[in-house]
């Protein structure tokens, strides 16, 4: 069985292979390493899939681990939405400390406990990130082979390699991604993962996210909070 939690950690880089400590602890060294070899840092989905997010994950998000990062950001957005706050990405001037994000409470619907966040749902989050990265339609046969080559280099295992090959060869199954979310908290996480994977700077990407939000039944105000929270986690 594919370990979807491990894949999410690879996408969102909880640790840097060959280095002691977290990405945040070794920020400068990690950035240099990422520039030279993105796969060596367990890069986010956008890098793995050849997209250009234009930003890097900030604060302590990377140290949480992939699933906890998605769930934590989703929880923060949902909490702000329920409180009636105004969506606003935190400003990040050079002199200001990066925002810190926490994992979701264990007693909430955003809990990363296997009983709530199953491996199947974690795999749906991976699929959601891949689907978002494909939204601009730029992946042709040559790029697909390039991506699969990167996946093999990453050493994710034969089963995971076959999974990526299927996901890239077949049309995006948005119905399955949407249906995998059984609760409002899971729907928030599906959108959060998708938004983390890309910067919607093309019409196709923006249309995809709008379509996804509509299919998930997320209120516009909640989507605005997710957008603001994810924006706060990127620099």
N, C-alpha and C positions, 0 to 999 in steps of 0.2 A: 504493500500500500504506500502511496506517495505521502510523505510527511509534509503536509501543507504548511504547518507552522514553521518548519525549517525553511521552506521556500520563501515565506513571507519575511523571515529574518534575513535571507539573502537579498531580497528585494530592497528592504529598508535598512540593512546594514547595522545590526545590533553590535557586532564586534568586527574589528579589522584583523584578518588572519595575519599571523606573523608579528603582531604587535601586542604589547601588554596594555590593558585598559580599554576604555571605550573610545568611540570616535570623538566624542566631545573632549575626553582627556588628552587626546593626541590630535587635536583639530588640524593644526598646520601640517603635520606629517601625513595625516590621512588625506588631506586635500591634494598634496603633492603626489601621493601614491595613487590616488584616484585619477589624477590627470595623466599619469604614465600608464596606468593599467586599471581601468574602471572595474573589471571583474575581480581584481584582487581585493577590493574593498567590499565585496558583496553588494554591488550597486543596486540602486532602486530600479524598478521595472522599466522606467523610461530610458535609463542608460542601457540596460540589458537588451531592450528591444530596439535600440537605435534611435529613439526619439530625443528631442531637445527640450528639456523642461525649462532650461534657462535659470534654474534656481537649485539650491541645495537645501536639504532638511536642516533646520536650525535647532538651537536649544538642546534639550536632553532627549528629544524624541527618538533619536537613533539608539540610545542606551536602553530603551524600554523593550526592544524586540519588536518584530514586525506586527504581530497580532495585537499586542498591547498598545503599540503606537496608533494603529488604526482605531482600536476601540477607545483609547484614551482621548484622542482628538474628537471622535464622534460623540463621546460622553460630554465633553466640554461644550461642544456646539449645542447639543440637545439641552443641557442644563441652562445655558444662556438663553436659548429659545423659550424654554418653559418659564424662565424668570421674566420674560418680556423685555430683555435688554435690547439695545440697539446694536445690530451687527457692525463690528468695526475691527479691522485687522490692527493688531498692536503695532505702533510705530517702532522702527528699529534703527535709530540713529547710531552712529559709531560709538558714542559714549554710553549708550544705554545697554544694560545687560540683556542677553537674549532671554526670551520668555521661557519659562520652565513648564513642562507638561507632566501630568501625573497619570499613572495607569488608572483604569476605571475601578470603582468600588467593586469588591467581590460580591456584594449583595444586590448589584444592579443587573439590568438586562444587558449591559455591556461587558459583563464579567468574561474573562478569558478562560474560565474553568471549562474543562472538556464537556461537562454536563450541559453547559449553555452554548459555548463556542466549539462545536464539534469539528473534527478534522474535515468532514465534508463541507461545512460552512467556510472553514479557512481556505479550502480549495476553491470555493466560489469567489472568495475575495481575490485569490490569485487570478482566476478567470476574468474577474471584473477589471483588474489592472491591465491584463493583456488586451482585453476588448477596448479599453480606453486608449491604450497606446496605439491601437490599430485604427482609431477613429478617423484619422486624417487620410486613410486609404493609401499611404505611401509604400506599403510593404509589397513589393513585387517578388517574383521568383528568385531573383538574385539576392535581394535583401533577406528573403526568408532563409536561404541557405547560409547567409552570413550570420544571421541570428542563431540558427541551429548550431553553427560552428562555435559560437560564443557559449551556448548552453553546454556543449560537450566539454569545452575548456573549463567551464565552471565546476565540473565534476559533480553534478547534481544526481547522477545515477541514471541507469538505462530506462527505468520506468518513468522518471521525471522527463527525460529527454523525449520519450515517446509521447508523453502528455503534451509537451510544447509543440511537437511536430503536428499532432492532431489539431491543437488549438489554432495553429497558424495556417494549416491547410484547409480547415473547414470555415464556413461563414460563422460570424459571431452569433451565438445562441443567446440573444438577449432575454428570450422567454425563460430559459433555464436559470440565468443569473438572477432575474427578478423573482422567480418562483422559489429560489433557494432561501430567500429572506422570509422567515415566518413571523417575525415580530417587527415593530416599529424600530427598535434598537438595531436589529440586523439590517433593516433597510437603510438606516442612517450609515451604517458601516460600509455597505456596498457602495454608496455614493461617495463616502469619504475616501475609500481605497481608490476609486476611479479618479477622483480629483487629485489625489496625491501623485498618481502616475503621470499626469500631464499638466502642462500649462495651456489652457484653452485659448491659444492665440490665433487659431484659424476658425473659420466659420464652421467647418466640419466638426471640429472638436467641441465647439460651443453647442452646436446642434445636438451632438451626441449626449452631452451632459444634460441638456434640457430635456431631451427625450427620456433619458434614464430617470431623471427626477420625476417626470410625469408618470412613467410606468411604475415607479416605486410608490407613487402617491404621496410624495413629500410636499408639504405646504411650501409656498414660495419663501415665507419668512424663515422656515427651518433651513432651506437650501442656502439662503443668504448667510445664516449663521455658520453653516459648514464651510462655505466659501471663505468667510472671514477667518475662521479658526485655522483652516489649512494654510491660508495666506500668511497667517502669523507664524506658522511653523516652517516657512520657507524664507530664504534670504537670497 
